[in-house]
Amino acid sequence: MRERFRLLPSKEEREEKDASRRCAGANLVEYSLLALLIAVACIIGVQVLGEQVSVRFSTIASGFQDS
């Protein structure tokens, strides 16, 4: 009967909840770092390939103008 009317969580329940929160915080940090890595890779890719793509499009456009 006493278990049924318990108002406060047990020590085990509190520890489990705390562990769950710590894990969720770690996941947030990991996903943030992954998003940052992807963003940096995209920026570097655009900088490296941007000039080459621009030259290629200019060449194709000038080919259409000559026709």
C-alpha positions in Angstrom: 0.0 0.0 0.0 2.8 2.4 0.8 4.3 2.0 -2.7 1.1 3.1 -4.2 0.9 6.5 -2.5 4.6 7.5 -2.8 5.0 11.2 -3.8 8.7 11.5 -4.3 10.7 9.3 -6.7 13.1 6.8 -5.2 16.9 7.2 -5.2 17.2 4.7 -8.1 14.6 6.6 -10.2 16.4 9.9 -9.6 19.8 8.4 -10.6 18.3 6.9 -13.7 16.8 10.2 -14.7 20.1 12.0 -14.1 22.0 9.5 -16.2 19.4 10.0 -19.0 19.9 13.8 -18.9 23.7 13.4 -19.0 23.4 11.1 -22.0 21.1 13.5 -23.8 23.6 16.4 -23.2 26.4 14.3 -24.6 24.4 13.5 -27.7 23.6 17.2 -28.2 27.3 18.0 -28.1 28.2 15.2 -30.5 25.5 16.2 -33.0 26.6 19.8 -32.8 30.3 18.9 -33.5 29.1 16.7 -36.5 27.1 19.6 -37.9 30.1 21.9 -37.5 32.3 19.5 -39.3 29.9 19.1 -42.2 29.6 22.9 -42.5 33.3 23.4 -42.5 33.7 20.7 -45.2 31.0 22.4 -47.3 32.7 25.8 -47.0 36.1 24.4 -47.9 34.6 22.5 -50.9 32.9 25.6 -52.2 36.1 27.6 -51.9 38.2 24.9 -53.6 35.8 24.0 -56.4 34.1 27.4 -56.8 36.7 28.9 -59.1 36.9 25.7 -61.3 33.1 25.6 -61.6 33.0 29.3 -62.5 35.6 28.9 -65.3 33.7 25.8 -66.6 30.3 27.7 -66.7 32.0 30.7 -68.4 33.5 28.4 -71.1 30.1 26.8 -71.7 28.4 30.2 -71.9 30.9 31.6 -74.3 30.3 28.5 -76.5 26.6 29.3 -76.7 27.3 32.9 -77.6 29.7 31.9 -80.4 27.0 29.7 -82.0 
